[in-house]
Amino acid sequence: MDGFLFNAIIYILAAIVCVPIAKRLGMGAVLGYLIAGILVGPYGFEFIQDETQGQDIMHSTEFGVVMMLFLIGLELEPKNLWKMRDLILKVGLSQVLVTSGLIFGLGIVIGVDWRISLTAGLSMALSSTAIVLQSLKEKNQMNSPSGKMSFGVLLLQDIAVIPILAILPLLAVAGTVTSEAGHGGFLENQPGWIQTLMIFGAIGLVVLLGRFGFGPLLNWVSKTKLRELFTASALLIVVGIAYLMEMVGLSPALGTFLAGVILANSPYKHALESDLDPFKGLLLGLFFMAVGATINFNLIFSDAVSILSLTLGIILIKALVLGVIGKIKKLNLGENLSFSFGLAQVSEFSFVTYAFALQLGILATTTSDLLMAVTALSMTFTPVFSLVLDKLVVPILEKKSTKPKRESDEISEKNKVILVGFSHFGSTLGRFLRANGIEATVLDYNPDQVDLLRKMGFKVYFGDATRLDLLHSAGAEEAKILISAINSTETNKKLVELCQEHFPKLEIMIRAKNRYEAFELMEMGVENIYREHLDTSIRMGQEALQKLGFRAHTVLRLAAQFRKYDEDSLKILVKYRSNQAEYISKIRKQIEIQETLLSGELSRKFSMNDHVWDSDQLKDQND
């Protein structure tokens, strides 16, 4: 049975049936898509008749990977890359070099040609960005230590595709270029050095387009204020770059990744993300199904022991290398197992490098088929291994290796103020309150910190403030104020939700790391938000003005006015933060207004809007 609509119904139906079942069983969406692909493939119900048809489908659905890499690129602002330099260069580069070297060495030992060994080593050192990120998001581990390290490794691997694709043509100098792959593009039959130059030329063209072409295009389209036209422009950028890279025989995903990095500082970044994200999710699911459908079970069954041994060997090598790196970076046992086996599969980029190496004559067709089977199997096995580790192995090992969980303290006092978090920020706040005769019930969830503070003479209770029973015992029903001095955004949000639901009369004061965290809290209805660097920055500015000859009281007034205007602008900007272009426009306007108002303060007497005085009476006495 053929036909586009019939096939679409089959693929979507298979996904709708298999993925929820897989998630219900704790297997994750990725494994569900892979199983769905196997079921509809030539070795299941045969809706896909042969591996060639499955490969055609996978080639089409690779657009999901292309879209994902573009969106990842959008997240990589230069300042974020610089912050992650330790993870990217030390962790990521170590993983790629060591893993490539071990696989290359293994190939040489068993008598494989050095060019094939090097191609396999470079290709198999990479991990599946699609599978790993999807799994981390499902488990809410993106911000965990293992999640951050995984993301750093994946970034380096995505960047490493550029030199890998540049190296392969040089390996083909002594080989015979072939067109068996059927998609060599413009580079087909060109000498190796020309192919290498063309690779860098195509990358350079993408960089130039990103710098000088896409920005004006998006600016022109955004002026129409037609959302569907902007979405079409975003798709045009992705499809156009993918087509350009395919024309010269390169990975479309590589080109769109670079374009995303270049557009990371664009004012249209968030709009692009919101418009393309729905397409990415659906196409990625179809890509995973296509991987399942293209597994060549005839080849696997013909030499099952060798292929399974090779697959498990590659997974083990990668997991061991990653495990050693995780140990060096001091990940705990559970985090390290999640990190090492989560990245142990081979990447979807490897399908591209195998096809490129086949076209260049580095790999024979049988070798390429073998490597593709190993890659597809590794993508299927690692979600299963991760499931077994998460559900069975890690809980047992952690139970044996960790100390019994400490119980929350019994709280024997009730005060008007509950202070959550007593590290640097919280302890300063707590000491200030106590120095002015206000006792607070202090809660902290770090047992070592609690023990240390008690030795110093502070009265601190150990416990998780996001537990309702603990808040009850701390006297939240009778208290007037709850102050959160912790630096975890997620914990703060949980605490706010809990207090709003169960203690609506309790006034909440929350520490925020920056204005973006403040926006999230404002959207939850929190009014008393204190950005941790705002007052320090203003106080330093006050000192600078005084050293430049400003009168002390004038400086005090200007600082109070600046703080008030900044808080007012925050309430305005929160409404526009989802629209990057509008948000930037409003920021510029607010800065102009603020500077105009403050400059006016220097040339007039105290105004009705002077915010430095506690009362009008006190202001009048000094006027």
GIJOHU-V957832 format. One record per residue. N is the residue number from 1. SS is DSSP state (hx for helix, st for strand, lp for the rest). OMEGA is omega as a letter, one per 30 degrees, with the letter a starting at -180 (NA if undefined). D_LAST is the distance of its C-alpha to the last C-alpha in Angstrom with 2 decimals. Layout:
N_SS_OMEGA_D_LAST / N_SS_OMEGA_D_LAST
This chain:
1_lp_a_89.40 / 2_lp_l_87.21 / 3_lp_a_84.51 / 4_hx_a_80.81 / 5_hx_l_79.75 / 6_hx_l_82.16 / 7_hx_l_80.97 / 8_hx_l_77.32 / 9_hx_a_78.10 / 10_hx_a_79.93 / 11_hx_a_77.17 / 12_hx_l_74.37 / 13_hx_l_76.50 / 14_hx_l_77.39 / 15_hx_a_73.72 / 16_hx_a_72.77 / 17_hx_a_75.58 / 18_hx_a_75.43 / 19_hx_l_71.73 / 20_hx_l_70.65 / 21_hx_l_73.70 / 22_hx_l_72.85 / 23_hx_l_69.25 / 24_hx_l_70.48 / 25_lp_l_72.79 / 26_lp_a_69.95 / 27_lp_l_71.49 / 28_lp_a_68.59 / 29_hx_a_68.51 / 30_hx_l_69.93 / 31_hx_l_73.12 / 32_hx_l_73.41 / 33_hx_l_73.39 / 34_hx_l_75.95 / 35_hx_l_78.25 / 36_hx_l_77.93 / 37_hx_l_78.97 / 38_hx_a_81.98 / 39_hx_a_83.07 / 40_hx_a_83.04 / 41_lp_a_84.52 / 42_lp_l_88.16 / 43_lp_l_88.73 / 44_lp_l_87.24 / 45_lp_l_87.85 / 46_lp_l_88.50 / 47_lp_l_86.11 / 48_lp_a_85.54 / 49_lp_a_89.12 / 50_lp_a_88.91 / 51_hx_a_86.63 / 52_hx_l_86.50 / 53_hx_l_84.98 / 54_hx_l_82.49 / 55_hx_l_81.56 / 56_hx_l_81.04 / 57_hx_a_78.67 / 58_hx_l_76.84 / 59_hx_l_76.53 / 60_hx_a_74.90 / 61_hx_l_72.57 / 62_hx_l_71.46 / 63_hx_l_68.86 / 64_hx_l_66.93 / 65_hx_l_66.83 / 66_hx_a_65.84 / 67_hx_a_62.92 / 68_hx_a_61.87 / 69_hx_l_61.90 / 70_hx_a_59.78 / 71_hx_l_57.15 / 72_hx_l_57.29 / 73_hx_l_56.75 / 74_hx_a_53.63 / 75_lp_a_52.14 / 76_lp_l_52.75 / 77_lp_a_49.71 / 78_hx_a_50.14 / 79_hx_l_47.31 / 80_hx_l_49.10 / 81_hx_a_52.41 / 82_hx_l_50.95 / 83_hx_a_49.62 / 84_lp_a_53.13 / 85_hx_a_55.02 / 86_hx_l_56.35 / 87_hx_a_57.81 / 88_hx_a_59.14 / 89_hx_a_60.70 / 90_hx_a_61.81 / 91_hx_a_62.65 / 92_hx_a_63.62 / 93_hx_l_65.53 / 94_hx_a_67.36 / 95_hx_a_68.49 / 96_hx_a_69.82 / 97_hx_a_71.61 / 98_hx_a_73.16 / 99_hx_l_74.25 / 100_hx_a_75.70 / 101_hx_a_77.53 / 102_hx_l_79.04 / 103_hx_l_80.26 / 104_hx_l_81.61 / 105_hx_l_83.41 / 106_hx_l_84.84 / 107_hx_l_86.22 / 108_hx_a_87.88 / 109_hx_a_89.43 / 110_lp_l_91.06 / 111_lp_l_92.40 / 112_lp_l_90.08 / 113_lp_a_89.71 / 114_hx_l_86.71 / 115_hx_l_85.19 / 116_hx_l_85.37 / 117_hx_a_84.01 / 118_hx_l_81.04 / 119_hx_l_80.31 / 120_hx_a_80.52 / 121_hx_l_78.37 / 122_hx_a_75.56 / 123_hx_a_75.69 / 124_hx_l_75.96 / 125_lp_a_73.19 / 126_lp_l_70.74 / 127_lp_a_69.51 / 128_lp_l_68.85 / 129_hx_a_65.21 / 130_hx_a_65.86 / 131_hx_a_67.38 / 132_hx_a_65.02 / 133_hx_l_61.76 / 134_hx_a_63.11 / 135_hx_a_64.15 / 136_hx_l_60.85 / 137_hx_l_58.90 / 138_hx_a_61.30 / 139_lp_a_60.83 / 140_lp_a_57.02 / 141_lp_a_57.55 / 142_lp_a_55.78 / 143_lp_l_52.97 / 144_lp_l_55.34 / 145_hx_l_56.48 / 146_hx_l_59.87 / 147_hx_l_58.32 / 148_hx_l_56.10 / 149_hx_l_59.10 / 150_hx_a_61.30 / 151_hx_l_58.87 / 152_hx_l_58.74 / 153_hx_a_62.55 / 154_hx_l_62.88 / 155_hx_l_60.52 / 156_hx_l_62.61 / 157_hx_l_65.77 / 158_hx_l_64.54 / 159_hx_a_63.73 / 160_hx_l_67.09 / 161_hx_a_68.98 / 162_hx_l_68.40 / 163_hx_l_70.39 / 164_hx_l_72.94 / 165_hx_l_73.78 / 166_hx_a_73.97 / 167_hx_a_76.37 / 168_hx_l_78.82 / 169_hx_l_80.30 / 170_hx_l_81.04 / 171_hx_a_83.04 / 172_hx_a_85.14 / 173_hx_a_86.55 / 174_hx_a_89.59 / 175_lp_l_89.81 / 176_lp_l_90.96 / 177_lp_a_88.38 / 178_lp_l_89.14 / 179_lp_a_87.82 / 180_lp_a_88.59 / 181_lp_l_84.98 / 182_lp_l_84.98 / 183_lp_l_81.42 / 184_lp_l_81.36 / 185_hx_a_79.76 / 186_hx_a_79.57 / 187_hx_a_80.00 / 188_lp_l_83.35 / 189_lp_l_86.22 / 190_lp_l_83.95 / 191_lp_a_84.41 / 192_hx_a_82.15 / 193_hx_l_80.16 / 194_hx_l_79.49 / 195_hx_l_78.34 / 196_hx_l_75.90 / 197_hx_a_74.52 / 198_hx_l_74.24 / 199_hx_l_72.32 / 200_hx_l_69.66 / 201_hx_l_69.78 / 202_hx_l_69.12 / 203_hx_l_66.22 / 204_hx_l_64.81 / 205_hx_l_65.13 / 206_hx_l_63.17 / 207_hx_l_60.39 / 208_hx_l_60.30 / 209_hx_l_60.28 / 210_hx_a_57.44 / 211_hx_a_55.38 / 212_hx_a_56.10 / 213_lp_a_57.84 / 214_hx_a_56.43 / 215_hx_l_52.74 / 216_hx_l_53.36 / 217_hx_a_55.80 / 218_hx_l_53.35 / 219_hx_a_50.57 / 220_hx_a_52.97 / 221_hx_a_54.14 / 222_hx_l_50.69 / 223_lp_l_49.75 / 224_lp_a_52.44 / 225_lp_l_50.50 / 226_lp_a_53.92 / 227_hx_a_53.94 / 228_hx_l_57.75 / 229_hx_l_57.87 / 230_hx_l_55.45 / 231_hx_l_57.65 / 232_hx_l_60.69 / 233_hx_l_59.07 / 234_hx_l_58.34 / 235_hx_l_61.97 / 236_hx_l_63.15 / 237_hx_a_61.43 / 238_hx_a_62.99 / 239_hx_a_66.42 / 240_hx_l_66.50 / 241_hx_l_65.81 / 242_hx_l_68.27 / 243_hx_l_70.91 / 244_hx_a_70.29 / 245_hx_l_70.73 / 246_hx_l_73.80 / 247_hx_a_75.33 / 248_lp_l_75.46 / 249_lp_a_76.58 / 250_lp_l_73.33 / 251_lp_l_71.39 / 252_hx_a_69.20 / 253_hx_l_66.90 / 254_hx_a_66.34 / 255_hx_a_65.25 / 256_hx_l_62.83 / 257_hx_l_61.35 / 258_hx_l_60.60 / 259_hx_l_59.15 / 260_hx_l_56.87 / 261_hx_a_55.63 / 262_hx_a_54.90 / 263_hx_a_52.99 / 264_hx_l_50.97 / 265_hx_a_47.93 / 266_lp_l_48.42 / 267_lp_a_45.74 / 268_lp_a_48.68 / 269_hx_a_49.55 / 270_hx_l_48.54 / 271_hx_l_50.06 / 272_hx_a_53.32 / 273_hx_a_53.37 / 274_hx_a_52.92 / 275_hx_a_55.55 / 276_hx_a_58.21 / 277_hx_l_57.92 / 278_hx_l_60.12 / 279_hx_a_62.90 / 280_hx_a_62.77 / 281_hx_a_63.37 / 282_hx_a_66.36 / 283_hx_l_68.00 / 284_hx_l_67.58 / 285_hx_l_69.39 / 286_hx_l_72.22 / 287_hx_l_72.37 / 288_hx_l_72.94 / 289_hx_l_75.61 / 290_hx_l_77.28 / 291_hx_l_77.35 / 292_hx_a_79.16 / 293_hx_a_81.56 / 294_lp_l_82.47 / 295_lp_a_83.53 / 296_lp_a_87.18 / 297_hx_l_88.88 / 298_hx_l_92.32 / 299_hx_a_91.33 / 300_hx_a_89.76 / 301_hx_a_92.82 / 302_hx_l_95.21 / 303_lp_a_93.80 / 304_hx_a_91.53 / 305_hx_a_91.75 / 306_hx_a_90.81 / 307_hx_l_87.96 / 308_hx_l_86.44 / 309_hx_l_86.83 / 310_hx_l_85.13 / 311_hx_a_82.26 / 312_hx_l_81.72 / 313_hx_l_82.11 / 314_hx_l_79.35 / 315_hx_a_77.03 / 316_hx_l_77.83 / 317_hx_a_77.29 / 318_hx_a_73.89 / 319_hx_l_72.86 / 320_hx_l_73.98 / 321_hx_l_72.08 / 322_hx_l_68.91 / 323_hx_l_69.47 / 324_hx_l_69.68 / 325_hx_l_66.48 / 326_hx_l_64.75 / 327_hx_l_66.03 / 328_hx_a_64.72 / 329_lp_l_61.28 / 330_lp_l_61.47 / 331_lp_l_61.59 / 332_lp_a_62.79 / 333_hx_a_66.24 / 334_hx_l_65.31 / 335_hx_a_62.86 / 336_hx_l_65.45 / 337_hx_l_68.24 / 338_hx_l_66.06 / 339_hx_a_65.07 / 340_hx_a_68.60 / 341_hx_l_70.59 / 342_hx_a_67.92 / 343_lp_a_68.36 / 344_lp_l_72.11 / 345_lp_l_73.31 / 346_lp_a_74.09 / 347_lp_l_71.79 / 348_lp_l_72.28 / 349_hx_a_71.93 / 350_hx_l_75.28 / 351_hx_l_77.06 / 352_hx_a_75.81 / 353_hx_l_76.94 / 354_hx_a_80.35 / 355_hx_l_80.93 / 356_hx_l_79.87 / 357_hx_l_82.12 / 358_hx_l_84.96 / 359_hx_a_84.62 / 360_hx_a_84.63 / 361_lp_l_87.79 / 362_lp_l_86.25 / 363_lp_l_86.96 / 364_lp_a_90.08 / 365_hx_a_89.77 / 366_hx_l_91.01 / 367_hx_l_88.51 / 368_hx_l_85.64 / 369_hx_l_86.73 / 370_hx_a_86.91 / 371_hx_l_83.41 / 372_hx_l_82.00 / 373_hx_l_83.68 / 374_hx_l_82.23 / 375_hx_a_78.74 / 376_hx_l_78.97 / 377_hx_l_80.32 / 378_hx_l_77.54 / 379_hx_l_74.98 / 380_hx_a_76.82 / 381_hx_a_77.34 / 382_hx_l_73.89 / 383_hx_l_72.16 / 384_hx_l_75.01 / 385_hx_a_74.58 / 386_hx_l_70.82 / 387_hx_l_71.51 / 388_hx_l_74.01 / 389_hx_a_71.68 / 390_hx_a_68.65 / 391_hx_a_70.65 / 392_hx_a_73.28 / 393_hx_a_73.07 / 394_hx_l_69.38 / 395_hx_a_68.95 / 396_hx_a_72.09 / 397_hx_a_71.20 / 398_hx_l_67.60 / 399_hx_a_68.87 / 400_hx_a_71.19 / 401_hx_a_68.82 / 402_lp_l_65.58 / 403_lp_l_64.66 / 404_lp_a_64.45 / 405_lp_a_61.16 / 406_lp_l_58.78 / 407_lp_l_57.95 / 408_lp_l_54.41 / 409_lp_l_53.37 / 410_lp_a_53.41 / 411_lp_a_49.82 / 412_lp_a_49.69 / 413_lp_l_46.02 / 414_lp_a_43.51 / 415_lp_l_39.76 / 416_lp_a_36.69 / 417_st_l_36.31 / 418_st_a_39.12 / 419_st_a_38.66 / 420_st_a_41.18 / 421_lp_a_41.91 / 422_lp_l_41.45 / 423_lp_a_41.96 / 424_hx_a_39.39 / 425_hx_a_36.56 / 426_hx_a_37.43 / 427_hx_l_38.10 / 428_hx_l_34.70 / 429_hx_a_33.08 / 430_hx_l_35.50 / 431_hx_l_34.91 / 432_hx_l_31.12 / 433_hx_a_31.68 / 434_hx_l_34.32 / 435_hx_l_32.24 / 436_lp_l_29.73 / 437_lp_l_32.57 / 438_lp_l_33.26 / 439_lp_l_36.91 / 440_st_l_38.01 / 441_st_a_41.52 / 442_st_l_42.16 / 443_st_l_44.77 / 444_st_a_46.25 / 445_lp_l_49.39 / 446_lp_a_50.35 / 447_hx_l_52.93 / 448_hx_l_52.84 / 449_hx_l_49.04 / 450_hx_a_49.27 / 451_hx_l_51.98 / 452_hx_a_50.08 / 453_hx_l_46.85 / 454_hx_l_48.88 / 455_hx_l_50.41 / 456_lp_l_46.92 / 457_lp_l_46.17 / 458_lp_l_44.19 / 459_lp_a_45.21 / 460_st_l_45.85 / 461_st_l_48.17 / 462_st_l_50.40 / 463_lp_l_50.59 / 464_lp_a_49.97 / 465_lp_l_46.83 / 466_lp_l_48.24 / 467_lp_a_50.92 / 468_hx_a_50.30 / 469_hx_l_52.20 / 470_hx_l_50.10 / 471_hx_l_46.83 / 472_hx_a_48.40 / 473_hx_l_49.42 / 474_lp_l_45.95 / 475_lp_a_44.56 / 476_lp_a_42.90 / 477_lp_a_43.55 / 478_lp_a_41.53 / 479_lp_l_38.86 / 480_lp_a_35.36 / 481_st_l_34.66 / 482_st_l_37.03 / 483_st_l_35.74 / 484_st_l_38.06 / 485_lp_a_37.75 / 486_lp_a_41.07 / 487_lp_l_41.53 / 488_lp_a_44.27 / 489_hx_a_43.35 / 490_hx_l_46.45 / 491_hx_l_45.98 / 492_hx_a_42.36 / 493_hx_l_43.58 / 494_hx_a_46.39 / 495_hx_l_44.04 / 496_hx_a_41.68 / 497_hx_a_44.70 / 498_hx_a_46.08 / 499_hx_l_42.91 / 500_hx_a_42.26 / 501_hx_a_45.84 / 502_hx_a_46.32 / 503_lp_a_42.90 / 504_lp_a_40.78 / 505_lp_a_38.30 / 506_lp_l_37.65 / 507_st_a_34.35 / 508_st_l_35.17 / 509_st_a_33.12 / 510_st_l_35.00 / 511_st_l_35.02 / 512_st_a_35.87 / 513_lp_a_37.29 / 514_lp_a_36.07 / 515_hx_l_34.87 / 516_hx_l_38.47 / 517_hx_l_38.83 / 518_hx_l_35.49 / 519_hx_a_36.93 / 520_hx_a_39.97 / 521_hx_l_37.99 / 522_hx_l_35.77 / 523_hx_l_39.01 / 524_lp_l_40.12 / 525_lp_l_37.12 / 526_lp_a_35.17 / 527_lp_a_31.38 / 528_st_a_30.25 / 529_st_a_31.43 / 530_st_l_30.40 / 531_st_a_31.78 / 532_lp_a_32.85 / 533_lp_a_31.95 / 534_hx_a_28.60 / 535_hx_l_26.32 / 536_hx_l_28.51 / 537_hx_a_28.35 / 538_hx_a_24.55 / 539_hx_l_24.31 / 540_hx_l_26.83 / 541_hx_l_24.88 / 542_hx_l_21.76 / 543_hx_a_24.08 / 544_hx_l_25.59 / 545_hx_l_22.35 / 546_hx_l_21.47 / 547_hx_l_25.03 / 548_lp_l_24.60 / 549_lp_l_21.80 / 550_lp_l_18.56 / 551_lp_a_15.75 / 552_hx_a_15.94 / 553_hx_l_12.45 / 554_hx_l_12.80 / 555_hx_l_16.19 / 556_hx_l_15.13 / 557_hx_a_12.91 / 558_hx_l_15.86 / 559_hx_l_18.33 / 560_hx_l_16.87 / 561_hx_a_16.79 / 562_hx_a_20.30 / 563_hx_a_21.63 / 564_hx_a_20.52 / 565_hx_a_22.10 / 566_hx_l_25.14 / 567_hx_l_25.72 / 568_hx_a_25.47 / 569_hx_l_27.93 / 570_hx_l_30.25 / 571_hx_l_30.61 / 572_hx_a_31.60 / 573_hx_a_33.96 / 574_hx_a_35.90 / 575_hx_a_37.53 / 576_hx_a_39.08 / 577_lp_l_40.14 / 578_lp_l_43.82 / 579_lp_a_43.97 / 580_hx_a_43.49 / 581_hx_l_43.35 / 582_hx_a_40.80 / 583_hx_a_38.77 / 584_hx_l_38.56 / 585_hx_a_37.67 / 586_hx_l_34.76 / 587_hx_l_33.56 / 588_hx_a_33.49 / 589_hx_a_31.57 / 590_hx_l_28.94 / 591_hx_l_28.56 / 592_hx_l_28.05 / 593_hx_a_25.42 / 594_hx_a_23.56 / 595_hx_l_23.72 / 596_hx_a_22.61 / 597_hx_a_19.49 / 598_hx_l_18.57 / 599_hx_l_19.33 / 600_hx_a_16.99 / 601_hx_a_14.03 / 602_lp_a_14.70 / 603_lp_l_14.45 / 604_lp_l_11.36 / 605_lp_a_7.59 / 606_lp_a_6.74 / 607_lp_l_9.51 / 608_lp_a_11.25 / 609_lp_a_13.48 / 610_lp_a_11.30 / 611_lp_a_13.84 / 612_lp_a_12.74 / 613_lp_l_11.29 / 614_lp_a_14.06 / 615_lp_l_12.56 / 616_hx_a_10.20 / 617_hx_l_9.90 / 618_hx_l_8.84 / 619_hx_a_6.15 / 620_hx_a_4.97 / 621_hx_a_5.71 / 622_lp_a_3.82 / 623_lp_NA_0.00
